[in-house]
Amino acid sequence: MPEILDIITAATQAYRKFEATHPDREIRQAVGNAVRFLAADLKTAAELTASTTKG
């Protein structure tokens, strides 16, 4: 589903902007982990959606 991939792209771009502000290492790691988990969950959702809509 392209909308899900768009969300992953937007989250990744927002993280890069956040990282460019040079936050503390611990905060950067926490936010980075959250973005990676979000992307992984969304990829799983996209795969599930694709498998259930193929008929």
C-alpha positions in Angstrom: 0.0 0.0 0.0 1.7 3.2 -1.1 0.1 5.3 1.7 1.9 3.2 4.3 5.2 3.6 2.5 4.6 7.4 2.4 4.2 7.4 6.2 7.5 5.5 6.5 9.2 8.0 4.2 7.7 11.0 6.1 8.8 9.6 9.4 12.3 9.0 8.1 12.6 12.5 6.7 11.3 14.0 9.9 13.9 12.0 11.9 16.7 13.3 9.7 15.5 16.9 10.3 15.4 16.1 14.1 18.9 14.6 14.0 20.2 17.7 12.2 19.4 19.7 15.4 22.0 17.7 17.2 19.9 16.5 20.2 21.5 14.7 23.1 22.7 11.2 22.3 20.2 9.5 24.5 17.3 11.4 23.1 18.5 10.9 19.5 18.8 7.1 20.2 15.4 6.9 21.8 13.7 8.8 18.9 15.7 6.8 16.3 14.6 3.5 17.9 11.0 4.7 17.9 11.2 5.6 14.2 12.8 2.2 13.4 10.1 0.3 15.3 7.4 2.4 13.6 8.9 1.6 10.2 9.1 -2.1 11.0 5.5 -2.2 12.2 4.3 -0.3 9.2 6.2 -2.6 6.8 4.5 -5.5 8.4 1.2 -3.8 8.0 1.9 -3.1 4.3 2.9 -6.8 3.8 -0.3 -8.0 5.6 -2.4 -5.6 3.6 -0.8 -6.8 0.3 -1.3 -10.4 1.2 -4.9 -10.0 2.1 -5.9 -7.9 -0.9 -4.3 -10.2 -3.6 -7.4 -12.3 -3.5 
